[in-house]
């Protein structure tokens, strides 16, 4: 039996889950995200999505709600991808970069920004950018290995609204959802191994998982797994962590 799917919305800065919608098995995520956006006030918000959702219709919906978008452009949008790839990036300087070293991995990211090409099917695009990421780590034999990835993006935000360093941070923040939400729910909360198939059961469990993560993060918890172990089986400690009276 096919596992239920849900589309989630995630705040970069707080790492809180903002919304969730079930995806009907007869359709896919792209038909769900638009109606959710239609009910949001996106004033001052920049929505980041992956290549699957980088669609012109979604861009129009976000602009109608007074927001901005950052789209990732890949081969599923061949004409737009070619238009961005044709920009003379070798003549565009790197205007922001980051360096991270953690647990034996070294990650560097850089960004080059240019004006969005004319004639795109996407409405109101202001900037195009090329982001390069290099990750260096040691393989199972202790040998240093470097992997690279190049990403092309488009955004409706102007250079004044989203300078290069902000675009780089927003792109990084988008993928933080994988480690901050998906990984924890799949592994620590064991959603991947769940066999709940009763009507509504998967959605209920996902909602409980989101609520649990949100409550812990609101109360300053950074190590979710360790805190769940500490609180396990203790109603008193759970109430205390939530700032509630234990009687």
C-alpha positions as CSV (number, residue, x, y, z in Angstrom):
1,X,0.0,0.0,0.0
2,X,1.3,3.5,-0.9
3,X,2.5,5.5,2.0
4,X,0.6,8.8,2.7
5,X,2.3,12.0,1.8
6,X,2.1,15.5,3.3
7,X,3.3,18.9,2.1
8,X,4.9,21.0,4.9
9,X,5.8,24.7,5.3
10,X,8.8,25.6,7.4
11,X,10.2,28.8,8.9
12,X,13.9,29.1,8.3
13,X,14.9,31.2,11.2
14,X,12.9,29.6,14.0
15,X,12.8,26.1,12.4
16,X,9.2,25.9,13.3
17,X,6.7,24.0,11.1
18,X,4.1,26.6,9.8
19,X,1.6,24.5,8.0
20,X,0.8,21.0,6.6
21,X,-1.5,19.6,4.0
22,X,-2.2,16.1,2.9
23,X,-1.4,15.1,-0.7
24,X,-4.1,13.0,-2.4
25,X,-2.7,9.8,-3.9
26,X,-4.3,10.8,-7.2
27,X,-2.3,14.0,-7.5
28,X,1.0,15.4,-6.3
29,X,2.4,18.2,-4.2
30,X,2.3,20.8,-7.0
31,X,-1.5,20.8,-6.9
32,X,-1.6,21.3,-3.1
33,X,0.9,24.1,-2.5
34,X,-1.0,26.8,-4.6
35,X,-4.3,26.7,-2.6
36,X,-2.4,26.8,0.7
37,X,-0.5,29.9,-0.5
38,X,-3.8,31.5,-1.5
39,X,-4.8,31.5,2.1
40,X,-1.6,33.2,3.5
41,X,-0.5,36.7,4.0
42,X,3.0,36.7,2.6
43,X,3.8,40.4,3.2
44,X,7.5,40.5,4.0
45,X,8.0,36.8,3.3
46,X,10.3,35.2,0.8
47,X,9.1,31.6,-0.1
48,X,11.8,29.1,-1.0
49,X,10.9,25.9,-2.8
50,X,12.8,23.2,-4.7
51,X,12.8,22.6,-8.4
52,X,9.5,20.6,-8.4
53,X,7.6,23.7,-7.2
54,X,9.5,26.3,-9.2
55,X,6.5,27.0,-11.4
56,X,5.2,30.2,-13.0
57,X,1.7,29.7,-11.5
58,X,3.1,29.5,-8.0
59,X,5.1,32.7,-8.6
60,X,1.9,34.5,-9.6
61,X,0.1,33.3,-6.5
62,X,2.9,34.4,-4.2
63,X,3.1,37.9,-5.8
64,X,-0.7,38.2,-5.4
65,X,-0.2,37.6,-1.6
66,X,2.5,40.4,-1.5
67,X,5.4,37.9,-1.1
68,X,8.6,37.0,-3.0
69,X,9.9,33.7,-4.2
70,X,13.2,32.0,-4.8
71,X,13.0,29.3,-7.4
72,X,15.5,26.6,-8.1
73,X,15.8,26.1,-11.9
74,X,16.8,22.7,-13.2
75,X,16.4,20.5,-16.3
76,X,12.6,20.1,-15.7
77,X,12.4,23.8,-17.0
78,X,14.7,23.4,-20.0
79,X,14.2,26.9,-21.6
80,X,14.6,28.8,-18.4
81,X,17.5,26.6,-17.4
82,X,19.2,27.3,-20.7
83,X,18.6,31.1,-20.4
84,X,20.2,31.1,-16.9
85,X,23.1,28.9,-18.0
86,X,23.8,31.2,-21.0
87,X,24.6,34.1,-18.6
88,X,28.3,34.9,-18.8
89,X,29.0,33.7,-15.2
90,X,32.7,33.7,-15.8
91,X,32.5,37.5,-16.0
92,X,30.3,37.8,-12.9
93,X,32.2,38.3,-9.6
94,X,31.6,36.2,-6.5
95,X,29.8,38.7,-4.1
96,X,29.3,36.5,-1.0
97,X,30.6,33.3,0.4
98,X,30.4,31.2,3.6
99,X,32.6,28.6,5.2
100,X,31.5,25.9,7.6
101,X,33.6,23.2,9.4
102,X,31.7,20.6,11.5
103,X,32.3,16.9,12.3
104,X,35.1,16.5,9.8
105,X,33.2,18.1,7.0
106,X,34.2,21.4,5.4
107,X,31.6,23.2,3.3
108,X,32.1,26.4,1.3
109,X,29.4,28.2,-0.6
110,X,29.7,31.1,-3.0
111,X,27.2,33.1,-5.0
112,X,27.3,35.2,-8.2
113,X,24.3,37.4,-9.0
114,X,23.1,38.9,-12.2
115,X,20.0,40.6,-13.5
116,X,17.3,38.1,-14.5
117,X,17.2,37.6,-18.3
118,X,14.4,39.1,-20.2
119,X,11.6,37.0,-21.8
120,X,11.3,34.4,-19.1
121,X,7.9,32.8,-18.6
122,X,8.2,33.6,-14.9
123,X,6.6,36.9,-13.8
124,X,8.5,39.8,-12.2
125,X,11.8,38.1,-11.8
126,X,14.5,40.5,-10.7
127,X,17.7,38.5,-10.1
128,X,19.4,35.3,-11.3
129,X,22.1,33.7,-9.3
130,X,24.6,30.8,-9.5
131,X,25.5,29.1,-6.2
132,X,28.4,26.7,-5.9
133,X,28.9,24.4,-3.0
134,X,32.0,22.4,-2.3
135,X,32.0,19.7,0.5
136,X,35.2,18.1,1.6
137,X,35.2,15.0,3.9
138,X,37.1,11.8,4.5
139,X,35.8,8.6,2.9
140,X,35.8,5.1,4.6
141,X,39.5,4.8,3.8
142,X,40.4,8.1,5.3
143,X,41.0,9.8,2.0
144,X,39.9,13.4,1.5
145,X,37.1,13.7,-1.0
146,X,35.6,16.9,-2.4
147,X,32.1,17.0,-4.0
148,X,30.7,20.0,-5.8
149,X,27.2,21.1,-6.7
150,X,26.0,24.1,-8.8
151,X,22.5,25.6,-8.4
152,X,20.8,28.2,-10.6
153,X,18.1,30.3,-8.9
154,X,15.7,33.0,-9.8
155,X,14.0,35.5,-7.4
156,X,11.4,38.2,-7.6
157,X,13.3,40.1,-4.8
158,X,15.3,43.1,-6.0
159,X,19.0,43.5,-5.0
160,X,17.9,46.0,-2.4
161,X,15.4,43.5,-0.9
162,X,17.7,40.5,-1.1
163,X,21.4,41.2,-1.5
164,X,23.8,38.3,-2.4
165,X,24.5,37.3,1.2
166,X,20.8,37.1,1.9
167,X,20.1,35.0,-1.2
168,X,22.9,32.6,-0.1
169,X,21.5,32.3,3.4
170,X,18.0,31.7,2.1
171,X,19.2,29.0,-0.2
172,X,21.0,27.4,2.7
173,X,18.1,27.8,5.0
174,X,15.8,26.0,2.6
175,X,17.8,22.8,2.8
176,X,17.9,23.1,6.6
177,X,14.4,21.7,6.6
178,X,15.9,18.3,5.7
179,X,18.0,18.1,8.8
180,X,15.8,20.1,11.1
181,X,12.4,18.4,10.3
182,X,12.5,15.6,7.8
183,X,15.4,13.7,9.3
184,X,14.2,14.0,12.9
185,X,10.7,13.0,12.0
186,X,11.8,10.1,9.8
187,X,14.5,8.7,12.2
188,X,13.9,10.0,15.7
189,X,10.1,10.0,15.6
190,X,10.2,6.9,13.3
191,X,7.8,8.1,10.7
192,X,9.6,6.2,8.0
193,X,8.9,2.9,9.8
194,X,5.3,3.7,10.6
195,X,2.7,1.3,9.2
196,X,-0.3,3.5,10.2
197,X,-2.7,3.2,7.2
198,X,-6.1,3.9,8.8
199,X,-7.9,7.0,7.4
200,X,-6.3,10.1,8.9
201,X,-3.8,8.2,11.0
202,X,-0.7,9.3,9.1
203,X,-1.8,12.9,9.1
204,X,-2.5,12.8,12.8
205,X,0.9,11.4,13.6
206,X,2.6,14.0,11.4
207,X,0.7,16.7,13.1
208,X,1.7,15.4,16.5
209,X,5.3,15.2,15.4
210,X,5.2,18.8,14.1
211,X,3.6,20.0,17.3
212,X,6.2,18.2,19.4
213,X,9.1,19.7,17.5
214,X,7.6,23.1,17.6
215,X,7.0,23.1,21.3
216,X,10.5,21.9,22.1
217,X,12.1,24.5,19.8
218,X,9.8,27.3,21.2
219,X,11.2,26.4,24.6
220,X,14.8,26.5,23.5
221,X,15.6,22.9,22.9
222,X,18.4,22.3,20.3
223,X,19.1,18.6,20.8
224,X,15.6,17.1,20.1
225,X,16.6,13.4,20.6
226,X,18.4,14.0,23.9
227,X,15.5,16.0,25.3
228,X,12.9,13.4,24.3
229,X,14.9,10.7,26.1
230,X,15.1,12.9,29.2
231,X,11.4,13.6,29.2
232,X,10.3,10.1,28.3
233,X,7.7,8.8,30.7
234,X,7.8,11.8,33.0
235,X,4.6,13.9,32.9
236,X,6.0,16.2,35.5
237,X,9.1,17.0,33.5
238,X,7.1,17.5,30.3
239,X,4.8,20.0,32.0
240,X,7.8,21.8,33.6
241,X,9.5,22.0,30.2
242,X,6.3,23.5,28.7
243,X,6.3,26.1,31.5
244,X,3.1,24.6,33.0
245,X,2.3,24.0,36.7
246,X,3.0,20.5,37.9
247,X,0.5,20.9,40.7
